[in-house]
Structures are given as C-alpha cells and as structure tokens.
C-alpha cells in the first residue's frame, strides 16, 4: 500500500449547501478550512436549509473578497455583505445541534427570497462558540465545526470516484460529492483504511465514513435533481448496515495544524489503521 497520498484538489463551501470554491491552497483551522461553512441559510424559525429541500441552492455562488462575502445567482445583481457587519444574534439549529449565529439582515433575506422563492435568513457562524463533533466518533479529540453537518473536513479518493464511475450509466463529476480534499495516488477505497494524513505540522484523522444523502442526486451545474444515481449503484456495494447508509468518502478532523496551509499537489504521509 502507498505510504502517501497527494492532494489533487481543495474545495471550500463558504455558504452551506451553496456552490463550492476550488482553491490552490487552504488555511486550516480547528474547524476545518478557514471559511468553510461559515454561513448558512435558515428558516425564519432558525432551522438549517440545504439542497436536500432546495436543489436550486447549487446555483448560489459565493466568493470572498478581503472585505465582503459576495453572492451571485442567475438573473440577480451581485449581493455584497461586509465582513465587518455584525448582525443580530439568533438561535439556529443543524440537525440536533443548537447554537447562535449572526443574522446578515433584511437585504440579504430579500435577495435570497427573490432567488429561491422561499422566506429564509442568511446567518454567519459566531466563532466565540464551540460546536463539537460527536465524541462517539472523535474519541479523545475535540473536533470543532462551523455549519458543516457533523465533521469539519470531507476527504474523497479520486480512485474511488473512478471506480464508481465505471459502474454508473453516466460518469458523475466530483462536485456531486462536495469534498474538501480530493486525494490521488491511492487505490480505490484505500480511504476506508487510513487512520491519519500527515504533513508538515498537520495531522488529519479520518474518523467516520460519510453516509451519502440525496444531495448527490442533484446536478450541481443545473440545480436540478437527476434520477437516482449514484445512490442506487452505491447501495449495491457500499451499504453499511451499522451506519444505515451508503458510504463514499471519509469525514476527518484536525488533530494538529491550525494555522497551517494545505496546497494542491502536496504529499501527505499516511498512517494506516
């Protein structure tokens, strides 16, 4: 087995469930990439909104300037939200987690309503609080998150995607799976046996297989759900009875390396389970 893996691609998702941003390098924090899932959409009652119920969110394109979050969407003018803004606090929920966030205001809410046709609020994570992954999976380690589902980083193996695509009627791009890190120079499904990925001052621990949801059915370029693939094929050979789902990719946490930079093309040493 290979003693290392190479970073083939890095992706950040500033707004939860919106389009991703491909990066040449990514600054690590304890909660994953610097701006990953820093914002999200919530209902007026504060519950998180994702592509599961609004596939059109795939067409919401975020970009960060030094001073603002910039949002683009079809048929709408660009929206700029100053990073210096600190809106009203509001209680929000992600699955069973409850935390507080800053509301980005009525202008952002009206813009999103014009795009989605649904009342919602845009909120920003409050870095003063700590939202932790379940210790049942992280063990002795505390793993911080912002608005990711459960873990700060998702790692995907390019060879596993190649293998999956060989089984599908039509190839799917990597953006269907919304990874943070894409690894290459591995065999298919090697990621299932990796304990840690290590670089200069960096230790990322792979703690739980990622069970995949219906977001993988959404074409990320059109914002439309397309059939039942890849879930139907994954169910035929990647179903995990214990996790009660089909697994593809591995969730990872940051053990060491807050403040370090990951770069595309970088080699990471592997510690196998």
C-alpha positions in Angstrom: 0.0 0.0 0.0 1.1 3.6 -0.7 2.8 5.4 2.1 1.5 8.7 0.9 -1.3 10.4 -0.9 -1.2 13.6 -3.0 -3.8 16.4 -2.7 -5.4 16.6 -6.1 -7.9 19.3 -5.3 -9.1 21.5 -2.4 -12.7 22.8 -2.1 -14.3 25.3 0.3 -18.0 25.9 0.7 -18.4 29.4 2.4 -22.2 29.1 2.4 -23.5 25.7 3.5 -25.1 23.8 0.5 -24.3 26.5 -2.0 -21.7 26.1 -4.8 -18.1 25.4 -3.8 -14.9 27.3 -4.5 -11.9 25.5 -5.8 -8.7 26.5 -4.1 -5.0 26.3 -4.8 -4.3 26.4 -1.1 -6.4 26.3 2.1 -5.7 27.7 5.5 -6.5 25.1 8.2 -8.3 26.0 11.4 -9.6 23.7 14.2 -13.0 23.9 12.5 -11.7 22.9 9.0 -10.8 25.2 6.1 -10.8 28.9 7.1 -14.1 30.0 5.6 -15.8 26.6 5.1 -19.5 26.6 6.1 -19.1 30.0 7.7 -22.6 31.0 6.5 -25.8 29.1 6.0 -29.5 29.7 5.2 -32.1 29.1 7.9 -35.9 29.2 8.0 -37.5 32.1 9.9 -37.6 29.7 12.8 -33.8 29.1 12.6 -33.7 25.6 11.2 -30.9 25.0 8.6 -31.8 24.8 4.9 -29.9 22.7 2.4 -30.0 21.3 -1.2 -32.0 18.3 0.2 -35.1 20.5 0.1 -33.9 23.3 -2.2 -31.7 21.8 -5.0 -31.5 25.3 -6.6 -29.1 26.3 -3.9 -26.4 24.7 -6.1 -26.7 27.8 -8.3 -25.9 30.2 -5.4 -22.2 31.1 -6.0 -20.3 32.6 -3.1 -17.0 34.4 -3.3 -14.9 36.1 -0.7 -13.1 39.4 -1.1 -10.9 40.8 1.6 -13.8 42.8 2.9 -17.0 41.1 1.9 -18.9 37.9 1.1 -20.1 38.3 -2.5 -23.1 36.2 -3.6 -24.1 35.6 -7.2 -27.2 33.9 -8.6 -28.9 33.7 -12.0 -30.9 36.8 -13.0 -29.9 38.8 -9.9 -27.4 41.5 -9.2 -24.4 40.6 -7.1 -25.0 40.9 -3.3 -22.2 42.2 -1.1 -22.2 41.6 2.6 -19.4 43.4 4.5 -17.3 41.0 6.7 -17.2 43.8 9.3 -21.0 43.6 9.8 -22.2 42.1 13.0 -26.0 41.4 12.8 -28.4 40.5 15.4 -27.9 37.2 17.2 -30.4 34.4 16.6 -30.7 30.8 17.7 -30.2 28.3 14.8 -30.3 24.5 14.6 -28.4 22.0 12.4 -29.8 18.5 12.9 -29.9 18.1 16.7 -27.4 20.8 17.4 -28.4 24.2 18.6 -26.2 27.3 18.5 -26.2 31.0 18.0 -25.4 32.9 14.8 -25.4 36.5 13.5 -28.3 37.4 11.1 -27.0 39.1 7.9 -30.1 41.3 7.6 -33.2 42.0 5.6 -31.5 42.9 2.4 -29.8 39.5 2.2 -33.1 37.8 3.1 -35.0 39.7 0.4 -32.3 38.9 -2.2 -32.5 35.2 -1.3 -36.2 35.2 -1.5 -36.0 36.6 -5.0 -33.7 33.8 -5.9 -35.3 30.9 -4.1 -38.9 31.9 -3.8 -38.8 30.9 -0.1 -38.5 33.0 3.0 -35.2 32.4 4.7 -32.4 34.2 6.5 -28.7 34.2 5.9 -26.6 33.7 9.1 -22.9 33.8 10.0 -21.3 31.5 12.5 -20.3 33.0 15.8 -16.6 32.0 16.3 -17.0 32.7 20.0 -18.9 29.4 20.4 -17.7 25.8 20.0 -19.8 23.3 18.1 -18.2 19.9 18.5 -18.4 16.7 16.6 -19.8 13.7 18.4 -17.2 12.2 20.7 -18.6 8.7 19.9 -16.6 9.2 16.6 -13.7 11.5 17.6 -12.8 9.7 20.8 -10.2 11.6 22.9 -10.2 14.5 20.5 -12.5 17.5 20.5 -13.3 18.4 16.9 -14.8 21.9 16.2 -17.2 22.6 13.4 -19.0 25.7 12.0 -22.1 24.8 10.0 -20.9 21.5 8.5 -23.3 18.6 9.0 -21.2 16.8 11.6 -17.4 17.0 10.9 -15.1 19.7 9.7 -13.5 18.1 6.7 -14.6 15.6 4.0 -11.9 13.7 2.2 -12.6 11.9 -1.1 -10.3 9.5 -3.0 -10.2 10.1 -6.8 -9.6 6.4 -7.5 -12.8 5.5 -5.7 -14.7 8.0 -7.8 -13.1 6.5 -11.0 -14.2 3.0 -9.7 -17.8 4.3 -9.0 -18.0 6.0 -12.4 -17.0 2.7 -14.1 -20.2 1.2 -12.6 -22.6 4.1 -13.5 -24.5 4.5 -16.7 -23.1 8.1 -16.9 -20.0 9.5 -15.2 -20.5 12.0 -12.4 -18.2 14.9 -11.6 -16.5 15.2 -8.2 -18.8 18.2 -7.3 -21.7 15.8 -6.7 -19.9 14.7 -3.6 -18.9 18.1 -2.2 -15.5 17.1 -0.8 -13.0 19.5 0.9 -9.9 17.4 0.0 -9.6 15.1 -3.1 -6.7 12.6 -2.8 -4.9 10.8 -5.6 -2.1 8.2 -5.9 -4.3 5.7 -3.9 -6.1 2.5 -4.7 -10.0 2.6 -4.8 -11.4 2.7 -1.2 -8.0 3.0 0.4 -9.5 5.9 2.4 -11.5 3.3 4.4 -8.3 2.1 5.9 -6.5 5.4 6.5 -6.2 6.5 10.2 -4.3 9.8 9.7 -3.0 12.0 6.9 0.1 13.9 8.0 2.1 16.8 6.5 4.4 19.5 7.9 2.8 20.2 11.3 -0.5 18.8 10.1 -2.4 15.7 11.3 -5.9 15.0 9.9 -7.6 12.0 11.4 -10.2 10.1 9.4 -12.9 9.2 11.9 -16.1 8.1 10.1 -17.2 7.0 6.7 -19.5 9.6 5.1 -23.0 8.3 4.6 -24.4 9.9 1.4 -27.7 11.7 1.1 -30.0 12.9 -1.8 -27.8 15.9 -2.5 -25.6 13.5 -4.6 -28.6 13.3 -6.9 -28.5 17.0 -7.7 -26.7 18.2 -10.8 -24.5 20.9 -9.3 -24.4 22.9 -12.6 -28.1 23.0 -13.2 -29.5 22.8 -9.7 -31.9 20.0 -10.7 -32.3 16.5 -9.3 -31.4 13.9 -11.9 -32.7 10.3 -11.3 -31.5 8.0 -8.5 -27.7 7.8 -9.2 -25.2 7.5 -7.7 -27.2 6.2 -4.6 -28.7 3.2 -6.4 -25.4 1.9 -7.5 -23.6 2.8 -4.2 -26.3 0.8 -2.3 -25.4 -2.3 -4.3 -21.8 -2.4 -2.9 -21.2 0.4 -0.4 -24.1 -0.1 2.1 -23.1 -0.1 5.7 -25.6 -1.7 8.0 -24.2 -0.2 11.1 -24.4 3.3 9.8 -27.6 2.5 7.9 -26.5 4.3 4.8 -24.3 4.1 1.7 -20.8 5.3 2.3 -18.5 7.3 0.0 -15.6 9.4 1.3 -14.4 9.8 4.9 -15.0 12.5 7.4 -11.9 13.9 9.0 -11.0 16.1 12.0 -8.0 18.4 12.6 -5.7 16.9 15.3 -2.8 19.3 14.6 -2.2 22.1 12.1 -4.4 25.0 12.9 -2.8 27.9 11.1 -1.0 25.6 8.6 -1.7 25.7 4.9 -2.6 22.8 2.7 -1.7 23.1 -1.0 -2.8 21.4 -4.2 -0.1 18.9 -5.2 1.1 18.5 -1.6 2.1 15.0 -0.4 0.6 13.7 2.8 2.0 10.8 4.6 -0.4 8.0 5.5 -0.8 6.3 8.9 -2.9 3.2 8.2 -5.4 1.8 10.7 
